[in-house]
Amino acid sequence: MEKQESKAEAETETKLENLNKLKEKGVNPYPSKVKDRILINEALKKEGERVSVAGRTVSIREHGKSLFADIYDESGKIQIYLKIDLLGEEKFNGFKLIDVGDIIEASGEVFKTQAGEISIKVEDYRLLAKTLAPIPSSWYGLRDVEVRYRKRFLDYIVNEKARDNLKTRSRLISFLRRFMDENDFIEVETPILQAIPGGAAAKPFVTHCNILDHDFYLRIAPELYLKRLTVGGFEKVYEIGRAFRNEGLSHMHNPEFTIFEFYWAYVDYEFLMEFTEKMVKEAVKEIKGSLQIEYQGKKIDFEKPFGKITFRDLVMQDCGIDIDQFKDFESLKNEILAKDIKIETMNEVKVWSKLVDELYKKVSREKIIEPIFVVDHPVELTPLAKKKEDDPTKAQRFQLVTGGGLELVNAYTELNDPLDQEQRFKQQLEMKKAGWEETQDFDANFIEALKVGLPPTAGWGMGIERFVMLLTDQYSIKEVIAFPTLRPKNKEGEEA
């Protein structure tokens, strides 16, 4: 480690010396404009033509009276060839003050070397930005995962896969917006600062509004506001935006993430399953080029019809416990213990609904590889969903799960009975008193909206990062977030 730090200090010192020499020569190391630049991937197609490109130098090689350097931009990499006879001695020697990492502009004729490599024979070049900190020469310079996440700007320079993850994320979001627009939805924005957090079972972040002298919460979901819009007459609405949950970090969870939710009046959750299957299949095909993909060593076929199983049947299939036969906390806990099922959070759980959810996660979720709809959850797990008419102990809900436990989608037929919703909010408050913090708060304004009249409606939510993880074959959610949440290095928040 000391050797690496010493090398980095020496490289920084060299860069500073070269910067001063350039300034002495009257060179502006940070000019503002670049003229007539084309992308490198376009330049590679223009053999025999004169072009101008710009990008970061990633290597420099000197051969007597010639210099070779590789530069790259977002589109690709190209070799440039500098010859003293073509540039003149002063200009040629001036390039020796360019360091690896510097951003330059180079212009000249595109040609093919004897080795067959498309290159640019440089007729002129210009420094665009002088770097003063060392740039890792290859992936091996950033093996430390912690450093990769803290110094993301370096990670993206040397790690093409990390750059590709963000490009895939962008392509997916563009596809989803296009898909929703083609289905006549309108995109809206709802408050991130909320007086009452709602729409999901999660612990919120608290902040304070000085001008109103009141605490607000960063939203955990946009659901209740989107349904208010549906009450107001907007029959197809969606939102893609940030949500915040004050919970633990894991390979599946980041405190802030991007949520995609939509609400569709006059349809139910059965209809949304068909819509979801169509959307997901088209998205996979668009991004991957095939409906057969691999995730973390598991082959997944999105071409076949998605499976469907009830929450109760899935748990019973995987551990032999029929949750309908153990409807109170103590009896379910005793049955779990009798079957020697180890639930790590058992001592923290105080209510039946939380325990049954933990049981499902323990015995079933990670076993799901092929895409499957898990349907008809216990109504206690879904306080905003409508009950099934033929079994009021179950909610009209589904989750789309795949890839060994990736929950891609959560959806349900929305509860639009204001009296039932009011009662369920009160039940949630009782659950909170019993020790489950991740419950819904009572929202009187939302009840008032329901009393005005919410038409039969189905709603749907997806964590964008989960889908991107699947499409990029990433185990950790941090790999698909540009700047994941990390513990600051010190009280000042420095991350160096």
PLY file of the C-alpha trace (Angstrom):
ply
format ascii 1.0
element vertex 496
property float x
property float y
property float z
element edge 495
property int vertex1
property int vertex2
end_header
0.00 0.00 0.00
2.83 2.41 0.90
4.54 1.62 -2.41
1.34 2.43 -4.32
0.90 5.71 -2.43
4.52 6.66 -3.14
4.05 5.95 -6.83
0.84 8.01 -6.91
2.59 10.95 -5.21
5.43 10.82 -7.75
2.96 10.74 -10.64
1.07 13.71 -9.22
4.31 15.65 -8.88
5.20 14.92 -12.52
1.79 16.10 -13.66
2.17 19.37 -11.73
5.62 19.92 -13.24
4.25 19.36 -16.74
1.37 21.73 -16.02
3.78 24.49 -15.04
5.92 23.90 -18.15
2.83 24.15 -20.35
1.81 27.42 -18.70
5.33 28.78 -19.24
4.90 28.02 -22.94
1.67 30.01 -22.96
-0.58 26.95 -23.28
-4.06 27.22 -21.77
-4.47 23.83 -20.05
-8.25 24.20 -19.77
-9.68 25.75 -22.96
-13.45 26.09 -23.36
-14.28 25.11 -26.92
-13.76 22.08 -29.13
-14.33 22.46 -32.88
-15.50 19.94 -35.48
-15.15 16.93 -33.20
-16.65 13.60 -34.24
-17.04 10.51 -32.07
-14.25 7.96 -32.20
-16.52 5.15 -33.38
-17.34 7.32 -36.41
-13.68 8.19 -37.02
-12.86 4.47 -37.16
-15.04 4.23 -40.30
-13.39 7.12 -42.18
-10.15 5.65 -43.52
-8.50 8.08 -45.92
-10.39 11.10 -44.55
-9.30 13.89 -42.23
-11.07 13.95 -38.86
-10.89 15.61 -35.47
-11.51 13.60 -32.30
-11.29 14.30 -28.58
-10.94 12.07 -25.56
-8.85 10.84 -22.66
-5.37 9.43 -23.20
-5.06 5.92 -21.76
-1.56 5.09 -22.92
1.47 6.83 -24.47
4.35 5.03 -26.20
7.50 6.71 -27.56
9.50 5.21 -30.44
12.42 7.48 -31.39
11.01 10.21 -33.56
7.50 8.84 -33.33
4.85 8.70 -30.60
1.82 6.49 -30.29
-1.07 7.11 -27.91
-4.49 5.59 -27.34
-7.39 7.89 -26.59
-11.00 7.05 -25.88
-14.34 8.76 -25.63
-17.72 7.32 -24.70
-18.07 5.65 -28.09
-14.73 3.83 -28.33
-10.93 3.94 -28.51
-8.48 4.84 -31.29
-4.72 4.98 -31.69
-3.08 8.26 -32.71
0.32 8.46 -34.40
2.57 11.49 -33.99
5.63 11.95 -36.21
8.27 14.67 -35.75
8.54 15.20 -39.54
4.83 16.00 -39.77
4.38 18.06 -36.59
7.73 19.82 -36.33
10.16 19.48 -33.46
8.53 21.98 -31.08
5.01 20.60 -31.46
6.25 17.01 -31.30
8.28 17.59 -28.13
5.35 19.49 -26.61
3.35 16.25 -26.59
5.87 14.88 -24.09
4.20 17.16 -21.54
0.94 15.27 -22.08
0.36 12.62 -19.42
-1.77 9.51 -19.33
-5.22 10.65 -18.28
-5.05 14.05 -19.97
-7.94 14.93 -22.26
-6.81 16.05 -25.71
-8.04 16.92 -29.16
-6.26 15.40 -32.19
-6.85 15.92 -35.89
-5.41 14.29 -38.98
-5.89 11.60 -41.59
-7.34 8.21 -40.68
-5.12 5.40 -41.96
-4.36 1.74 -41.34
-0.98 0.79 -39.84
1.12 -2.10 -41.14
-0.28 -4.13 -38.25
-3.77 -3.41 -39.58
-4.86 -1.02 -36.79
-7.02 1.97 -37.74
-5.22 5.08 -36.46
-5.02 8.84 -36.92
-1.85 10.41 -38.36
-1.84 13.55 -36.24
-1.43 16.87 -38.05
-2.37 18.92 -34.99
-3.34 18.35 -31.38
-4.46 20.44 -28.42
-4.67 19.90 -24.67
-8.26 20.22 -23.42
-7.90 19.33 -19.73
-4.73 18.64 -17.75
-5.14 15.94 -15.10
-3.40 16.44 -11.77
-4.26 13.12 -10.10
-3.13 9.67 -11.23
-5.47 7.58 -13.36
-5.47 3.78 -12.84
-3.71 2.24 -15.82
-6.07 -0.73 -15.91
-8.78 -2.56 -13.99
-6.10 -3.86 -11.63
-5.71 -0.36 -10.26
-9.20 -0.56 -8.72
-9.62 -4.05 -7.36
-10.85 -2.73 -4.01
-14.65 -2.69 -4.22
-14.85 0.02 -1.54
-12.58 2.29 -3.60
-14.59 1.57 -6.73
-17.79 2.81 -5.11
-16.22 5.79 -3.34
-14.22 6.96 -6.36
-16.80 6.17 -8.99
-15.26 8.70 -11.38
-12.14 6.51 -11.52
-14.17 3.32 -11.76
-15.96 4.57 -14.86
-12.67 5.55 -16.50
-11.14 2.08 -16.23
-14.21 -0.18 -15.96
-16.14 -0.55 -19.20
-18.64 -2.93 -17.55
-19.55 -0.27 -14.98
-20.19 2.20 -17.80
-22.27 -0.37 -19.66
-24.44 -0.93 -16.58
-25.47 2.74 -16.57
-26.10 2.70 -20.31
-28.36 -0.33 -19.87
-30.20 1.46 -17.08
-30.78 4.45 -19.35
-31.99 2.25 -22.21
-34.41 0.43 -19.91
-35.95 3.64 -18.56
-36.29 4.99 -22.12
-38.02 1.77 -23.17
-40.43 1.86 -20.21
-41.40 5.47 -20.90
-41.97 4.66 -24.56
-44.02 1.59 -23.67
-46.23 3.55 -21.29
-46.66 6.42 -23.73
-47.68 3.96 -26.46
-50.35 2.64 -24.07
-51.75 6.15 -23.56
-50.44 6.77 -20.03
-49.37 10.22 -18.94
-46.25 10.77 -16.89
-46.65 12.84 -13.73
-44.60 13.98 -10.76
-45.83 13.71 -7.19
-44.32 15.11 -3.97
-41.07 13.72 -2.62
-41.53 15.72 0.58
-44.63 14.28 2.24
-46.39 15.18 5.47
-47.44 11.54 5.96
-45.35 8.71 4.48
-47.41 6.06 2.75
-47.73 3.65 -0.13
-45.37 1.00 1.21
-44.34 -0.81 4.37
-41.06 0.97 5.08
-39.35 3.27 7.55
-39.02 6.83 6.20
-36.30 9.47 6.41
-37.33 12.57 8.37
-36.42 16.13 7.42
-37.53 19.57 8.59
-39.03 22.44 6.62
-37.84 25.65 8.26
-40.35 28.02 6.68
-43.29 25.86 7.80
-41.56 24.75 11.01
-42.78 21.22 10.38
-41.20 17.80 9.92
-41.67 16.13 6.54
-40.73 12.71 5.22
-38.88 11.71 2.08
-41.39 9.58 0.22
-41.19 5.82 0.48
-43.50 5.51 -2.55
-45.65 7.76 -4.78
-48.69 5.47 -4.52
-51.19 7.48 -2.49
-50.65 10.63 -4.56
-50.97 8.76 -7.84
-54.28 7.31 -6.64
-55.43 10.81 -5.70
-54.84 11.71 -9.35
-56.94 8.73 -10.41
-59.72 10.00 -8.12
-59.31 13.33 -9.92
-60.07 11.74 -13.30
-56.65 10.69 -14.63
-57.30 7.09 -15.67
-53.76 6.13 -16.72
-50.88 7.72 -14.82
-47.29 6.70 -14.14
-44.21 8.09 -12.46
-40.51 7.20 -12.56
-38.62 8.88 -9.73
-36.64 8.57 -6.55
-37.92 6.91 -3.39
-36.21 6.70 0.00
-36.39 4.02 2.68
-34.49 4.31 5.96
-33.57 0.66 6.16
-30.55 -1.64 6.05
-28.02 -1.83 3.24
-27.68 -5.11 1.36
-26.91 -6.40 -2.11
-30.64 -5.90 -2.83
-31.25 -2.60 -0.99
-30.03 0.99 -1.20
-31.64 3.74 0.92
-32.48 5.75 -2.21
-33.58 4.09 -5.40
-35.67 4.66 -8.51
-39.27 3.52 -8.40
-41.62 3.07 -11.36
-45.33 3.05 -10.51
-48.49 3.26 -12.57
-52.24 3.21 -11.92
-54.89 2.16 -14.42
-58.59 2.75 -13.81
-61.23 0.14 -14.66
-58.87 -2.87 -14.69
-57.88 -5.42 -12.02
-54.75 -7.32 -11.01
-55.53 -10.25 -13.32
-55.46 -7.87 -16.27
-52.21 -6.34 -15.03
-50.52 -9.75 -14.99
-51.05 -10.01 -18.75
-49.88 -6.42 -19.25
-46.83 -7.02 -17.05
-45.80 -10.17 -18.88
-46.00 -8.34 -22.19
-43.98 -5.37 -20.89
-41.26 -7.44 -19.24
-40.81 -9.70 -22.24
-40.52 -6.76 -24.62
-38.06 -5.04 -22.29
-35.83 -8.13 -22.03
-35.92 -8.57 -25.81
-35.13 -4.88 -26.38
-32.14 -4.80 -24.02
-30.71 -8.31 -24.36
-31.71 -9.16 -27.92
-33.04 -12.52 -26.70
-35.63 -13.86 -24.27
-33.17 -16.45 -22.95
-30.76 -14.84 -20.51
-28.42 -15.82 -17.70
-28.36 -14.31 -14.23
-25.72 -15.25 -11.67
-25.14 -18.59 -13.36
-28.85 -19.37 -13.67
-30.48 -19.68 -17.10
-33.84 -17.92 -17.31
-36.33 -18.30 -20.16
-38.65 -15.32 -20.56
-40.19 -16.72 -23.74
-42.36 -19.32 -21.99
-45.62 -18.18 -20.35
-44.91 -16.95 -16.83
-45.93 -19.31 -14.05
-48.45 -18.50 -11.33
-48.84 -19.82 -7.77
-50.61 -18.56 -4.66
-48.58 -17.31 -1.74
-50.11 -19.99 0.49
-49.40 -22.87 -1.92
-45.83 -21.71 -2.49
-44.98 -21.65 1.22
-46.75 -24.99 1.80
-44.87 -26.53 -1.15
-41.50 -25.38 0.20
-41.81 -26.11 3.92
-45.04 -28.00 4.53
-46.68 -25.23 6.58
-50.23 -24.27 5.63
-50.42 -20.66 6.77
-54.22 -20.83 6.69
-54.08 -23.36 9.51
-51.94 -21.13 11.75
-53.66 -17.75 11.76
-52.25 -16.30 14.96
-48.68 -15.35 15.83
-47.99 -17.95 18.51
-49.32 -20.95 16.60
-47.35 -20.02 13.46
-44.19 -19.38 15.47
-44.52 -22.75 17.22
-45.01 -24.55 13.90
-41.93 -22.87 12.44
-39.90 -23.92 15.47
-41.31 -27.44 15.32
-40.12 -27.78 11.74
-36.69 -26.41 12.74
-36.83 -23.53 10.26
-34.22 -20.96 11.20
-35.46 -17.38 10.76
-32.70 -15.01 11.81
-35.10 -12.20 12.77
-37.47 -14.44 14.74
-36.83 -12.72 18.08
-37.54 -9.28 16.56
-40.89 -10.26 15.02
-44.00 -9.59 17.11
-46.93 -9.87 14.69
-48.33 -12.67 12.48
-48.14 -10.71 9.22
-44.44 -9.95 9.64
-43.70 -13.55 10.62
-45.47 -15.03 7.61
-43.59 -12.64 5.34
-40.26 -13.69 6.89
-41.24 -17.34 6.46
-41.88 -16.82 2.74
-38.55 -15.05 2.31
-36.74 -17.82 4.16
-38.20 -20.91 2.51
-39.46 -19.80 -0.91
-38.23 -16.59 -2.46
-34.64 -17.56 -3.29
-35.78 -20.81 -4.92
-37.67 -18.97 -7.67
-35.57 -18.91 -10.87
-37.99 -18.78 -13.81
-40.36 -15.78 -13.83
-43.45 -16.54 -11.79
-46.39 -14.57 -10.43
-46.83 -15.14 -6.69
-50.47 -14.21 -6.10
-53.13 -13.77 -3.42
-51.05 -12.75 -0.42
-52.58 -12.64 3.08
-54.57 -9.43 3.32
-52.60 -8.39 6.44
-49.51 -7.98 4.23
-51.24 -5.61 1.84
-53.24 -2.87 3.60
-53.86 -0.93 0.36
-55.14 -3.85 -1.73
-58.68 -5.03 -2.32
-59.72 -8.35 -0.77
-60.60 -11.30 -2.97
-64.37 -11.61 -3.22
-64.33 -15.41 -2.81
-61.77 -15.33 0.04
-61.57 -12.08 2.02
-58.50 -13.35 3.93
-56.48 -12.90 0.73
-55.60 -9.77 -1.24
-55.89 -9.32 -4.98
-52.14 -8.97 -5.28
-49.23 -10.38 -7.26
-45.48 -10.15 -7.21
-43.33 -11.06 -10.21
-40.28 -12.94 -8.93
-37.36 -14.45 -10.85
-33.61 -14.96 -10.84
-33.32 -16.59 -7.43
-35.36 -14.13 -5.43
-35.45 -10.88 -7.42
-38.84 -9.27 -6.80
-39.31 -7.28 -9.99
-42.92 -6.14 -9.63
-45.49 -5.68 -6.87
-49.07 -5.04 -7.95
-52.66 -5.29 -6.81
-56.23 -4.30 -7.34
-56.52 -1.10 -5.33
-58.72 -0.92 -2.26
-61.33 1.74 -3.06
-63.72 1.17 -0.15
-63.01 4.15 2.16
-64.49 2.46 5.24
-62.44 -0.69 4.74
-59.31 1.40 4.10
-59.91 3.41 7.26
-60.20 0.21 9.27
-57.02 -1.21 7.73
-55.07 1.95 8.56
-56.20 1.53 12.17
-55.02 -2.09 12.13
-51.65 -0.89 10.86
-51.38 1.48 13.82
-52.03 -1.45 16.17
-49.30 -3.44 14.41
-46.91 -0.55 14.90
-47.72 -0.49 18.62
-46.95 -4.23 18.67
-43.43 -3.54 17.42
-43.53 -3.57 13.61
-42.14 -0.19 12.55
-42.64 -0.78 8.83
-46.39 -0.16 8.73
-48.68 2.36 7.04
-49.48 5.60 8.85
-53.06 6.81 9.02
-53.69 9.25 6.14
-57.00 11.08 6.67
-56.64 13.11 3.46
-56.33 9.92 1.42
-59.45 8.51 3.10
-61.24 11.73 2.14
-60.12 11.22 -1.48
-61.50 7.67 -1.45
-64.81 8.98 -0.15
-65.04 11.19 -3.24
-64.76 7.98 -5.27
-61.87 5.94 -6.70
-63.05 3.84 -9.67
-62.04 0.18 -9.84
-58.28 0.52 -10.32
-55.17 -1.64 -10.43
-51.72 -0.37 -9.54
-48.18 -1.54 -10.09
-44.67 -0.82 -8.83
-41.14 -1.78 -9.86
-37.72 -0.97 -8.42
-35.77 -0.03 -11.55
-32.48 -1.19 -10.03
-33.74 -4.75 -9.56
-34.61 -5.04 -13.24
-31.26 -3.53 -14.26
-29.46 -6.01 -11.98
-31.18 -8.83 -13.86
-30.42 -7.37 -17.30
-26.75 -6.72 -16.50
-26.14 -9.90 -14.48
-25.14 -8.00 -11.34
-25.40 -9.45 -7.84
-25.13 -6.08 -6.06
-27.53 -3.17 -6.45
-24.54 -0.82 -6.02
-23.31 -1.84 -9.47
-26.38 -0.35 -11.18
-26.54 2.92 -9.22
-24.23 5.70 -10.39
-23.32 6.72 -6.83
-24.57 4.23 -4.21
-25.06 5.25 -0.59
-21.93 4.70 1.54
-20.91 5.47 5.07
-18.90 8.75 5.06
-15.23 8.35 5.87
-15.30 11.05 8.54
-17.57 13.65 10.15
-16.99 16.07 7.28
-18.27 13.46 4.84
-15.03 13.23 2.91
-14.84 10.13 0.74
-11.21 10.33 -0.27
0 1
1 2
2 3
3 4
4 5
5 6
6 7
7 8
8 9
9 10
10 11
11 12
12 13
13 14
14 15
15 16
16 17
17 18
18 19
19 20
20 21
21 22
22 23
23 24
24 25
25 26
26 27
27 28
28 29
29 30
30 31
31 32
32 33
33 34
34 35
35 36
36 37
37 38
38 39
39 40
40 41
41 42
42 43
43 44
44 45
45 46
46 47
47 48
48 49
49 50
50 51
51 52
52 53
53 54
54 55
55 56
56 57
57 58
58 59
59 60
60 61
61 62
62 63
63 64
64 65
65 66
66 67
67 68
68 69
69 70
70 71
71 72
72 73
73 74
74 75
75 76
76 77
77 78
78 79
79 80
80 81
81 82
82 83
83 84
84 85
85 86
86 87
87 88
88 89
89 90
90 91
91 92
92 93
93 94
94 95
95 96
96 97
97 98
98 99
99 100
100 101
101 102
102 103
103 104
104 105
105 106
106 107
107 108
108 109
109 110
110 111
111 112
112 113
113 114
114 115
115 116
116 117
117 118
118 119
119 120
120 121
121 122
122 123
123 124
124 125
125 126
126 127
127 128
128 129
129 130
130 131
131 132
132 133
133 134
134 135
135 136
136 137
137 138
138 139
139 140
140 141
141 142
142 143
143 144
144 145
145 146
146 147
147 148
148 149
149 150
150 151
151 152
152 153
153 154
154 155
155 156
156 157
157 158
158 159
159 160
160 161
161 162
162 163
163 164
164 165
165 166
166 167
167 168
168 169
169 170
170 171
171 172
172 173
173 174
174 175
175 176
176 177
177 178
178 179
179 180
180 181
181 182
182 183
183 184
184 185
185 186
186 187
187 188
188 189
189 190
190 191
191 192
192 193
193 194
194 195
195 196
196 197
197 198
198 199
199 200
200 201
201 202
202 203
203 204
204 205
205 206
206 207
207 208
208 209
209 210
210 211
211 212
212 213
213 214
214 215
215 216
216 217
217 218
218 219
219 220
220 221
221 222
222 223
223 224
224 225
225 226
226 227
227 228
228 229
229 230
230 231
231 232
232 233
233 234
234 235
235 236
236 237
237 238
238 239
239 240
240 241
241 242
242 243
243 244
244 245
245 246
246 247
247 248
248 249
249 250
250 251
251 252
252 253
253 254
254 255
255 256
256 257
257 258
258 259
259 260
260 261
261 262
262 263
263 264
264 265
265 266
266 267
267 268
268 269
269 270
270 271
271 272
272 273
273 274
274 275
275 276
276 277
277 278
278 279
279 280
280 281
281 282
282 283
283 284
284 285
285 286
286 287
287 288
288 289
289 290
290 291
291 292
292 293
293 294
294 295
295 296
296 297
297 298
298 299
299 300
300 301
301 302
302 303
303 304
304 305
305 306
306 307
307 308
308 309
309 310
310 311
311 312
312 313
313 314
314 315
315 316
316 317
317 318
318 319
319 320
320 321
321 322
322 323
323 324
324 325
325 326
326 327
327 328
328 329
329 330
330 331
331 332
332 333
333 334
334 335
335 336
336 337
337 338
338 339
339 340
340 341
341 342
342 343
343 344
344 345
345 346
346 347
347 348
348 349
349 350
350 351
351 352
352 353
353 354
354 355
355 356
356 357
357 358
358 359
359 360
360 361
361 362
362 363
363 364
364 365
365 366
366 367
367 368
368 369
369 370
370 371
371 372
372 373
373 374
374 375
375 376
376 377
377 378
378 379
379 380
380 381
381 382
382 383
383 384
384 385
385 386
386 387
387 388
388 389
389 390
390 391
391 392
392 393
393 394
394 395
395 396
396 397
397 398
398 399
399 400
400 401
401 402
402 403
403 404
404 405
405 406
406 407
407 408
408 409
409 410
410 411
411 412
412 413
413 414
414 415
415 416
416 417
417 418
418 419
419 420
420 421
421 422
422 423
423 424
424 425
425 426
426 427
427 428
428 429
429 430
430 431
431 432
432 433
433 434
434 435
435 436
436 437
437 438
438 439
439 440
440 441
441 442
442 443
443 444
444 445
445 446
446 447
447 448
448 449
449 450
450 451
451 452
452 453
453 454
454 455
455 456
456 457
457 458
458 459
459 460
460 461
461 462
462 463
463 464
464 465
465 466
466 467
467 468
468 469
469 470
470 471
471 472
472 473
473 474
474 475
475 476
476 477
477 478
478 479
479 480
480 481
481 482
482 483
483 484
484 485
485 486
486 487
487 488
488 489
489 490
490 491
491 492
492 493
493 494
494 495
